[in-house]
Amino acid sequence: VTADRQGSSAEDVPSLCQTERTRLRRKADRGCYELEAVRAILDEALICHVGFAFEGRPWVMPTTFAHVDGYLYLHGAAANFALRSLAEGAETCVTVTLLDGLVLARSAFHHSMNYRSVMLFGRAEAVVDPDEKTRALLAIVDHMVAGRSADTRHPSEKELRATLVVRLRIDEGSAKRRIGGPVEEPEDMALAHWAGLIPLVLMRGEPQRDGESTGAPSFHAEPEIS
Ligand SMILES: Cc1cc2nc3c(=O)[nH]c(=O)nc-3n(C[C@H](O)[C@H](O)[C@H](O)COP(=O)(O)OP(=O)(O)OC[C@H]3O[C@@H](n4cnc5c(N)ncnc54)[C@H](O)[C@@H]3O)c2cc1C
């Protein structure tokens, strides 16, 4: 870590460590280090992107995740190349992005997007304790649909052996968000171009029962916008 840890930011607000590499430089007013903001984004997002370097080359892997007790958990096949690299000590940067809208300005230059995002840094480690591994795998299922793991067969020993789980401590990183409409040049305001916001939502559709499934849904079965 090239970072020089400076400790938490605000008074009495549980925060991520501010380090040299997490110091928000560009549009810093859109960022923060508050754990509550970070957790809210992690709660809502369904995927993350895991970046690391292997033999000097960059890799970024999209994947599911969960966060429990201050750790971000990732899982995959025991042979998963990216997770094995993390388990062997590669430094990682994990990003999580929620896309909230398209921002259309009068000028091409000022087009933008509204978003909430998190960047986390650190070194992950393999989870070897079978109980923690099971908890993490069930948390990943619950992250998809709250309470879902209670309505599943839990992982067998064989499945646990076939699965690599790694965890990253959520302690170095930042959150950032953009809200609102376009930010325009004053001289462009009179131009006769449409400008404004196109909101984006990720919507859960109507659940489609698997043909062989006989159970009643243990989740809210109406389509909903998350
Ligand atoms: C959906 C989406 C679209 C975007 N489109 C663009 C684009 O087209 N062009 C563009 O320049 N930027 C875009 N951004 C913003 C981009 O993520 C960066 O914040 C921005 O480019 C500043 O980069 P920088 O390297 O100068 O950041 P710096 O401010 O130098 O970054 C320093 C530190 O700030 C934190 N940080 C920076 N960005 C983020 C972030 N997004 N989330 C959480 N922490 C962060 C990290 O800890 C980082 O290490 C987009 C973001 C999102 C989520």
The ligand as an SDF file (V2000), in Angstrom:
LIG
                    3D

 53 58  0  0  0  0  0  0  0  0999 V2000
  -21.3400    5.7820  -13.9880 C   0  0  0  0  0  0  0  0  0  0  0  0
  -20.1600    6.7180  -13.8950 C   0  0  0  0  0  0  0  0  0  0  0  0
  -19.7770    7.4330  -15.0260 C   0  0  0  0  0  0  0  0  0  0  0  0
  -18.6960    8.3160  -14.9540 C   0  0  0  0  0  0  0  0  0  0  0  0
  -18.2870    8.9220  -16.0940 N   0  0  0  0  0  0  0  0  0  0  0  0
  -17.1660    9.6680  -16.0770 C   0  0  0  0  0  0  0  0  0  0  0  0
  -16.6050   10.1860  -17.2860 C   0  0  0  0  0  0  0  0  0  0  0  0
  -17.1190    9.9850  -18.3790 O   0  0  0  0  0  0  0  0  0  0  0  0
  -15.4710   10.9230  -17.1940 N   0  0  0  0  0  0  0  0  0  0  0  0
  -14.8560   11.1200  -16.0030 C   0  0  0  0  0  0  0  0  0  0  0  0
  -13.8180   11.7880  -15.9580 O   0  0  0  0  0  0  0  0  0  0  0  0
  -15.3660   10.6630  -14.8440 N   0  0  0  0  0  0  0  0  0  0  0  0
  -16.4740    9.9110  -14.8670 C   0  0  0  0  0  0  0  0  0  0  0  0
  -16.9500    9.3850  -13.6930 N   0  0  0  0  0  0  0  0  0  0  0  0
  -16.2970    9.7690  -12.4360 C   0  0  0  0  0  0  0  0  0  0  0  0
  -15.0540    8.9120  -12.2090 C   0  0  0  0  0  0  0  0  0  0  0  0
  -15.4390    7.7320  -11.5310 O   0  0  0  0  0  0  0  0  0  0  0  0
  -14.0530    9.6490  -11.3330 C   0  0  0  0  0  0  0  0  0  0  0  0
  -14.6120   10.0200  -10.1050 O   0  0  0  0  0  0  0  0  0  0  0  0
  -13.5060   10.8880  -12.0040 C   0  0  0  0  0  0  0  0  0  0  0  0
  -13.0890   10.5890  -13.3240 O   0  0  0  0  0  0  0  0  0  0  0  0
  -12.3270   11.4460  -11.2610 C   0  0  0  0  0  0  0  0  0  0  0  0
  -11.2350   10.6260  -11.5170 O   0  0  0  0  0  0  0  0  0  0  0  0
   -9.8100   10.9840  -10.9280 P   0  0  0  0  0  0  0  0  0  0  0  0
   -8.9060    9.8710  -11.3190 O   0  0  0  0  0  0  0  0  0  0  0  0
   -9.4440   12.3760  -11.2970 O   0  0  0  0  0  0  0  0  0  0  0  0
  -10.1890   10.8540   -9.4010 O   0  0  0  0  0  0  0  0  0  0  0  0
   -9.4740   11.3190   -8.1180 P   0  0  0  0  0  0  0  0  0  0  0  0
  -10.3570   12.2920   -7.4430 O   0  0  0  0  0  0  0  0  0  0  0  0
   -8.0370   11.6550   -8.3490 O   0  0  0  0  0  0  0  0  0  0  0  0
   -9.5320    9.9340   -7.3230 O   0  0  0  0  0  0  0  0  0  0  0  0
   -8.8970    9.8320   -6.0770 C   0  0  0  0  0  0  0  0  0  0  0  0
   -9.6850    8.9260   -5.2110 C   0  0  0  0  0  0  0  0  0  0  0  0
  -11.0010    9.3880   -5.1320 O   0  0  0  0  0  0  0  0  0  0  0  0
  -11.8910    8.2980   -4.9940 C   0  0  0  0  0  0  0  0  0  0  0  0
  -12.8340    8.2470   -6.1220 N   0  0  0  0  0  0  0  0  0  0  0  0
  -12.6910    8.7650   -7.3540 C   0  0  0  0  0  0  0  0  0  0  0  0
  -13.7360    8.4820   -8.1350 N   0  0  0  0  0  0  0  0  0  0  0  0
  -14.5750    7.7800   -7.3730 C   0  0  0  0  0  0  0  0  0  0  0  0
  -15.8280    7.1890   -7.6160 C   0  0  0  0  0  0  0  0  0  0  0  0
  -16.4490    7.2870   -8.8240 N   0  0  0  0  0  0  0  0  0  0  0  0
  -16.4170    6.5010   -6.6100 N   0  0  0  0  0  0  0  0  0  0  0  0
  -15.8440    6.4000   -5.3980 C   0  0  0  0  0  0  0  0  0  0  0  0
  -14.6430    6.9250   -5.1150 N   0  0  0  0  0  0  0  0  0  0  0  0
  -14.0220    7.6110   -6.0870 C   0  0  0  0  0  0  0  0  0  0  0  0
  -11.0350    7.0520   -4.9550 C   0  0  0  0  0  0  0  0  0  0  0  0
  -10.7270    6.7280   -3.6130 O   0  0  0  0  0  0  0  0  0  0  0  0
   -9.8080    7.5090   -5.7070 C   0  0  0  0  0  0  0  0  0  0  0  0
   -8.7050    6.7020   -5.4090 O   0  0  0  0  0  0  0  0  0  0  0  0
  -18.0270    8.4940  -13.7300 C   0  0  0  0  0  0  0  0  0  0  0  0
  -18.4390    7.7940  -12.6080 C   0  0  0  0  0  0  0  0  0  0  0  0
  -19.4720    6.9110  -12.6800 C   0  0  0  0  0  0  0  0  0  0  0  0
  -19.8290    6.1160  -11.4570 C   0  0  0  0  0  0  0  0  0  0  0  0
  1  2  1  0
  2  3  1  0
  2 52  2  0
  3  4  2  0
  4  5  1  0
  4 50  1  0
  5  6  2  0
  6  7  1  0
  6 13  1  0
  7  8  2  0
  7  9  1  0
  9 10  1  0
 10 11  2  0
 10 12  1  0
 12 13  2  0
 13 14  1  0
 14 15  1  0
 14 50  1  0
 15 16  1  0
 16 17  1  0
 16 18  1  0
 18 19  1  0
 18 20  1  0
 20 21  1  0
 20 22  1  0
 22 23  1  0
 23 24  1  0
 24 25  2  0
 24 26  1  0
 24 27  1  0
 27 28  1  0
 28 29  2  0
 28 30  1  0
 28 31  1  0
 31 32  1  0
 32 33  1  0
 33 34  1  0
 33 48  1  0
 34 35  1  0
 35 36  1  0
 35 46  1  0
 36 37  1  0
 36 45  1  0
 37 38  2  0
 38 39  1  0
 39 40  1  0
 39 45  2  0
 40 41  1  0
 40 42  2  0
 42 43  1  0
 43 44  2  0
 44 45  1  0
 46 47  1  0
 46 48  1  0
 48 49  1  0
 50 51  2  0
 51 52  1  0
 52 53  1  0
M  END
$$$$
